[in-house]
Amino acid sequence: ATHLKEKAEAEAREAAAKAECAALSEQLEALKQRAVAQEELRRQMAETIHEVCARAQFWRNSGAILAQFSDGPPSPLQLKGNIRVFCRVRPPATEEDEAVSCIEGAAEDTALEVAGPKGGSTRFQFDHVFSGAASQGDVYDEVTHLVQSAMDGHNVCVFAYGQTGSGKTYTMDGPRGNEAPELRGVVPRAAAQVFASAKELGTLGWTFSFKASCVEVYNEELRDLLGGKGETKLKIQDSGGTVSIPGLKQVDVTDSASLQKMLDFAAKNRATTATQSNDTSSRSHLVFRLYLSGENPKTGKTTESELNLIDLAGCERVKQSGVKGIAFEEAKAINKSLSALGDVICALASRAKHKPFRNSKLTHLLANSLSGSSKTLMFVNVAPGSKHYSETVSALRFAAKVNDCVPGK
């Protein structure tokens, strides 16, 4: 009798445990469905917040142009919400003076002044200005939402523009050979973010795959930096409004370490030339492209996007850099492509019917990634010293042209 009683009690406990497990499974499934719904809401809210911030910045920076609109203020769809221009001032080198200063009290760090060699100063305003004291982390805090947009299915382009030696490569990559986490630039931080985000979204049923490529635009030629010392030259094909690059090598990447190894290989193959301004001046535009592909079988949703992180060639006036011969031809090609890039971004911001993508190989290469719902950020990097006055003002005027491109202008 005792044995039968113990058996009945054990069976009762087992039934109770099964019922509890079933209830917990139902609760877990409900929580998963709730998490999926919250993730979708997060994506929608992220886009809404992005547009609201864009409108607020528009009113702050461009209120003076509203008189152009005879029918009242522009609609939200007219605003340049997907294009941003940031300025970053390099810290001064030893014994270097500071002719560039951020304006204290400027709303949300948006303005700076450049002292002229004969007195007076020129003021510039951008979406955000980083002083020489800003850390790599401070800078990336303003980029992280764009990287998340790439995970959400939007094409993203981040450019670093400026005179050679002004900190473009430092902003994008960080110092070469220094593994200190706090010194990492935009590229390694973005890589860490997308892999971490993919892992987190995996709990909601998402699976992601990543492929990467590195292209050098040198003297209006495309070189595959993963194809062997940049020797593999590429051609752009344009079919039905979609740009493709047959033969471009794409490498599967699964973590930050494998991605960094690929980037180091590409960087060694990049074209550089010694100038009076920089012993290893980059004479090409380096386009790192990460292809993101996501799928969620539970919801039936998919995402496809490109994250383009671009270290542009150093912009210099020929007289200042002292280049001749081949280097002179390189400088002309660089100036041509940078001018074309400014024209394209301005055309996109002002909603012009014609976008001159074909005016340079750089803009043609990026045509897909700069169109539609893509998001674009340009860093203009400047040196603080007065000896760089001409180059600094030239770079800032170029960036200001892009920043001032609004509907109707």
N, C-alpha and C positions, 0 to 999 in steps of 0.2 A: 504494500500500500504506500509506504514511504517513497519507494522508487517511482511509482506511478505519479505521486503528487509532485515530486521533483521534476519529472519529465514534463508534466503539464505546466508547471511554473516556467520552465525553460522555454517551452514552446510559446508561452504567453509573452515572455520577454523578447523572444525573437520576432514575434508578430508586431510588438510595440516598436521595436527597433526598425523594422522594415517600414512601418507606417511613418515613423519619424524621418527616416531617410527619404521616403517619397515626398513628404511635406517639405523637407529641406531642398530637395531637387527642384520642386515647383517654385520655391522661393528664389533659388539660385537662377533659374531660367527667367523668372520675372525680373530679377535684378539685372541680368544680362540684357534683356530687351529694353529695360529702362536706361541702361548705360548706352546702348546703341542710339536710342532716341535722344539722349542728352548729348552724345557726340555730334549727331546731326544738327541739333540746336546750336551747339558750340560753333560749328562751321558757319551757320547762318548768322549768328551773332558777331562772329569775327569779321565777316564781310560788312555787316551793318556798322560796326564800330569803325572799321577802316574808312568807310565812306563819310561817316559823321566827322571823324578827325580831319579828313581831307577837306570837307566843307569849312570847318573851323579855321584851318590853316589858310584856305583860300580867302576867307573874309579878312583875316589878319594881314596877309601879305599883299592882297590884290584889290582892296576896297576901292582904290582910286580909279580902277578901270570900269566900275559899274555904270558910270555915266554913258558908256558905249551902248548899253542895252536899252533901246527906246521902249521896248515892250516889258520892261521890268527886269529883275535879277535873273541870272541864268538858272536853269533847272539843275537838279543834282546830276543828271546824266551829262550835262555839259562840263562839269567840273573835272579838273585833271587829277582825280582821286587816285589813279594808279601810277602816277609819276612823282618821284620825290628827288630832291637835290640836297645833299648834306655836304658841309665843308668841314675838313679836319686840318688843323694847324699842327705842323710838326713841332716837337719840342726843340728849343734852340740848342745848337751844338756848342762845344766849348768856345768861349769868347765870341759867340755870334750874338749880335744885337737882335732886338725884337721890334720890327716895324709893323707887324700884324698883331692886332689885339682884339679880343672879343669884347663887345660892348656890355658893360655891367648893367644889369637891370633890363636888358632886352628880353622881351617876352619869350620864355621857353628857349633861351639860348639860340636865337635865330639871326643875330647880326654881328658883323665884325668890321673893323676899319683898318686901312692900310695907309701908313704915314708916307707922304711923298718926300722925295729927296730934297726938294726945295721948299718944304713947308706944306701945310695943309694936309688933308687926308681924304681918302675915298671910302665911302661906306657901301657895304654889300649886305644883302639879306637873303637867307635861304631857309629851307624847311627846318634845318637844325645846324648848329655850329658847335664843333668840338674844339676846345682849347688844347694847348699842348699838354695840359695836365690830365686830360681824359685817358682812361685806361682802355685796353682792348675790350675788357668786359663792358665798360660804359658804351663803347661803340656798338658792340654786338647786341646790347639790349634794345637798340633801335632797329635791328635787322631781323631779330628772331621771328617777328610776326610774318615777315615776308617768306622766310623759310617754311614756316607752318602753312602758308598759302600754297607753296609748292606741294606739300603733302596733301593738301585739300584738292589738288587738281588744277592749279593755275600755273601757267608758265611765269617764271621769274627771272629777271636779269639784274645783276648788281655789278656796276662798273666802278673802277678806281681810275680817276683821271687826274693829271697834273704834271708838273715839271719833273724831270728825272731828279731823284734825290729828295723828293718831297714826302716820301713815306707811303707810296701806293702799294708796293709789294709788302711792306710791313703791315699795312692795314688788312690786306687780303690774306697773307700767309703767316705773318709773324716773322721773327728773325730766323734765318736759316741755321740749322744745327743746334738750336736752343730748344730743349724739350719742356721748358717751364710752362705749365698749364696756363698761368695767368698771362703769358705773352702770345698765346695762340691768336691767329687772326680770324677773319671771317670764314675762310674756307674750312679749316679744321673744326671750327666750332659748328659750322653748318652741317658738316658730315656727322659729327657726334649727335647733333640734334635730330637729324632725319633717322638715324639708326635707332636712337632711343625712342623716338615717336613711333617708329614702325613696331618696335617691341611692345610698347604700351597699347597700340591699336590692335595688336595681335590678340589681346584678351577680349576684344569685341568682335572677333571673327575675321579681321583683315589680314591679308598676307601681301607683302610687298617684295618686289625685286628691283635691283638697282644696277644700272650699267653706266659706265663713265667713258668719256672721250676727252682728248686734249688737242686743240687745234691752234696752230700759230698762223697769224696773218702777217706775212712778211713781204714787203714790196709788192703788195696787191696779189700775192700768191698764198694759197692755203697749204699748210704743211701738217701732216699727221705726226705729232710728237710722240705717239706711241708706236709709230711704224718704223723706228730705227733712225735716231739722230735727226729727225725732222726731214728725212730724205723723201718720204712719201708725199708727193704733191697731189692735191685734190682739185676737183672741179665741182661747181655747184650746178645742180639740175633743178629747174623750176617747172613744175607741171601742175596745171590747174590751181595755181596760187599757193602750192605747197612746195617748200624748198627741201631738197634732199642732197646728201653728199655721198655718192656711191664710193665704196672702198674705205670709208672712214672706220678705223678700228675702234670697237667698243669692248670694254673690259667689264666682266661681271665683278661687282664689289659687294662684300657681305659685312664689312665692319670698317671702322676708322683706320685700323692699322693697314689693311690691304689698300685702302684708298690713298693713304699717305705715301705708301711705297710707290704707287703709280704716279702720284704728283711729283715726287722727288725725281723719278726717272724722266718725266716730261720737262721739268725745270732745267735739267742738265743739258737738254737738247735745244733750249731756246736761244735765239740769236741775240748776242750782245755786242756792243762796240764801245771802246773807250772814247770819251769826249772830254772837253775841258770842264764839264759840270759833273761827270760821273765816270769812274773807271770801268764800270760794268753797266752801262746804260742799256736798258731793254730796247731793242730796235724793232720789236714786233708786238702785236697784241696777242695775249695768251687767253684763249677761251676754254675754260674748264666747264664741261657740260655733264650734269648728272641726270640721267633719264630715270624717272620714277614711275613705276607701274603697280597699282594696287587693286585688289579684288576682295570682295566680301561675299562669299557664297550665301551667307545667311540672309543678307538683304538684297542680293542681286546687283549691288552697286560696284562700279569700277572707276578708277581714276588713271589718267595718263598725263604726265606733265614733264617739263624740263626746268632744271635749276641751272642757270648760267651765271658763273662767277668769273669776272673778266678783269685781268690786270692789263690796262692799256699801256701802249708804248709811251715813254716819256716825251712830253711835248716841250720843245725848245725852239727858240728863234735861232736861225742858222748863225747869225753873228755872235750870239751869246755862247753857243756850243762849240764854235770853231770847227765844224765838220767840213770835209772836202771829199771829192771823189765819190766812192760808193756810199759813204756815210751821208753825203749830201743828198743822194738819190733816196736813201732811206728816210731822211728827214722830210723830203717832199711827199713821199708816200704816206708817212705818218700824218702829216698835216692835212692831206687830202681826206684820209679816212676819218680823222677826228672831226673835220668840218662836216663831212657827210653824216656822221653819227648825230651831231648837233641838229642838223636839218631834219633828220628822221624823227628824233625825239620831239622836236618842236612841232612837226607835222602831226604826230600822234596826240600831243597835248592839246593842240588847237583844233582837233577833229577835222583836219584838212582832208579833202577827197583824195588827193594824190600823196602817197608816201614814197619818197625817193629811195627805196631800199637798194636799187640797183646801182646807185652812184658810187658804191665802194664794195669791196669783197666783205669787209667787216659787217656792214649793215645788211648786205644780201644774205650772209651766213646766218644772221640773227632774225631774219624776217619772220619766221614762224613764232619765235619766242617773244617778239615785240608786238605782236598783233593780238586782236581779240581782247580777252579778259586778262591779258598779261599784266604784270606789275614790274615797274622799273625803278631802280634807285641808282643815282649817280653820286659817288663820292668825288669831290674836288679836293685834292690834297695840295697844300701849299707850305712852302718853307717860310719861316718867320723873319729871316734876315733882310736888311735893307738892300744888300747887294743883289738880291733876287727880285727887286721891286718890279722890273719890267715883266718878267716871266709870271710873277704872282698875279699882277693886275690882269695880264692877258688871260691866264687860266680862270680867274674869277669872273671876268667879263664873259668868257665862253659859257661858264656854268650859269651865270646870271641870265644869259640869253635863253638857256634851256628852262630855267626856273620861272622866267617871266612869260613863257609861252602859254597863253590862255585863249579861250574862245574869243574870236573877233580881233585878235591882235596879229 
